Amino acid sequence: MSTSEAPGFGLDLPEYPWEAMAPYARRAAEHPDGAVNLSIGTPVDPTPEHIRAALAAAADAPGYPTTHGTPALRESIAGWYARRRGTPDLDPADILPTVGSKELVAWLPLLLGLGPGDVVVRPVVAYPTYDIGARLAGAEAVAADSLDELDPAVRRRVRLVWVNSPANPTGAVRSTESLRALVDSARAQGAVVASDECYAELGWGEWDEARGGQRVPGVLEPAVSGGDLSLLLSVYSLSKQSNLAGYRAAFTAGDGALIASLVNSRKHAGMIVPAPVQAAMRAALDDDAHVQAQKDLYRARREVLVPALEAFGLRISDSEAGLYLWATAGEDTWTTIKRLAELGIVAGPGVFYGEAGAGYVRVALTADDDGVAAAARRLTNASGS
Ligand SMILES: Cc1ncc(COP(=O)(O)O)c(C=O)c1O
C-alpha cells in the first residue's frame, strides 16, 4: 500500500466503535466449541425463496432505476402501512425507497439542509448513526427523550428529532400518547420528527400482535399524527423482518413536501435503490406470512436466552420488542463483556450507545437455533444451576 504524505483529507469521524470488540471476539473464539456471536444484530436465517426469485426475475436491468421508486413498489409500501402499521390512505407519492435505512439516518440532516447552529435530538441511549448524521451535516447532536429535557436556548435550535421505537439497543416501546406528545412538541418548534421504526413487527408480550397484544405504535398513525403528516417521516427497513440486510432495502414515508425534496436531492446525488432490489422489496412487502414465520423463530430464541441470561445473573430491562435483550449485571459493561467472552459468547457493549448505556450489554437474538441453544447451555452451566 502506498500512503499519501499530504494530511488533511478525510472526515473527522470517530473510529468505528465495533473495532474495540476485537479482543473479546478473539477471546470468545478460543472456546473449545467455538464462539456464539450475539453482538451485531445481523440476520442469519435465509432470505425467503420468493424474495430471491423476485430479485432474480428482475436481474435484466440495463437502464437506470427510478430514485423515487417504481409506482408498483410504492403501492406495496402503502399497502403494508395500511395492513400492518395502522396507517391507511398513505399517498404513494409520499413514499421513497432508500439504500437500507442506515444511509438515510446518516444523511437525513444534510439532505434536510441542516448545518451549523442546528440541533438534532436523538434518544439518550441510541443507535450511534443519529449522531454521525448530525456531524456529517455540521449540526449538533443532543441526547434527549423529550424536548422538555432541553434548555430553552437549545430547544429553540432543534430542527430534527429522532425517535426510535422499538428502540435499539434497549427494546423499549413508546406508547401512542408518548409519541403524540413528542410530535406535538416538535411541531410547536417547527422541527421534523423522524421515527425509526424498523423493529415494529417484532413486538413481544403486550406488543406481540400474534399473541393477542397490541400493535407497536407508529408516527404516521392518525392517533399520533392527528391525521396530518406535516413534518413527520417514518423510517423503515426490511433488513430484519425479511432477512434482507444484504439487499439494502428500506424506505421512508410521510410529509409530501419533505419526500419531494429528498427525492430531488437524492436524484442529484445518485442515492438510488437498484431495480432488482426494488422488485424484491415488493415481493417482501406483499407477503406477511414470512415475516410472521421469522418472528416465530426470534420469539423461540428469545424464550431460550432470557432465562439463561437471568440464571447467569443478568437483569433484563425494557426489551419489549426488537432483536435485542438489554441486560445488566450491575457491574462495568466491559467486565460483563469479558465474562461472556470467557464463555465463548460475544455481546454488544452498552457504552456504544451513549453514556446512559454504561453497565449494560446488548444481547442479540441473531444466532441460529444451535448457537442460541449453545449460548444458553454455557450461561446456565456457568451459573451452577
Ligand atoms: C435503529 C436502527 N436503525 C437503522 C438500522 C439500519 O438498518 P438497515 O441499514 O439495515 O436498513 C438499524 C440496524 O441495525 C437499527 O438498529
The ligand as a Tripos MOL2 file, in Angstrom:
@<TRIPOS>MOLECULE
LIG
   16    16     1     0     0
SMALL
NO_CHARGES

@<TRIPOS>ATOM
      1 C1        -32.4010    1.5300   14.9610 C.3       1 LIG1
      2 C2        -31.8150    1.1470   13.6530 C.ar      1 LIG1
      3 N1        -31.9730    1.9540   12.6120 N.ar      1 LIG1
      4 C3        -31.4560    1.6570   11.4040 C.ar      1 LIG1
      5 C4        -30.7380    0.5000   11.2140 C.ar      1 LIG1
      6 C5        -30.1440    0.2310    9.8550 C.3       1 LIG1
      7 O1        -30.8080   -0.7560    9.1630 O.3       1 LIG1
      8 P1        -30.5050   -1.0120    7.6370 P.3       1 LIG1
      9 O2        -29.4820   -0.0380    7.1780 O.co2     1 LIG1
     10 O3        -30.0520   -2.4200    7.5340 O.co2     1 LIG1
     11 O4        -31.8020   -0.7960    6.9130 O.co2     1 LIG1
     12 C6        -30.5470   -0.3790   12.2700 C.ar      1 LIG1
     13 C7        -29.7430   -1.5970   12.0860 C.2       1 LIG1
     14 O5        -29.3420   -2.2640   12.9800 O.2       1 LIG1
     15 C8        -31.0910   -0.0350   13.5240 C.ar      1 LIG1
     16 O6        -30.9330   -0.8360   14.5840 O.3       1 LIG1
@<TRIPOS>BOND
     1     1     2 1
     2     2     3 ar
     3     2    15 ar
     4     3     4 ar
     5     4     5 ar
     6     5     6 1
     7     5    12 ar
     8     6     7 1
     9     7     8 1
    10     8     9 2
    11     8    10 1
    12     8    11 1
    13    12    13 1
    14    12    15 ar
    15    13    14 2
    16    15    16 1
@<TRIPOS>SUBSTRUCTURE
     1 LIG1         1 GROUP 0 **** ****
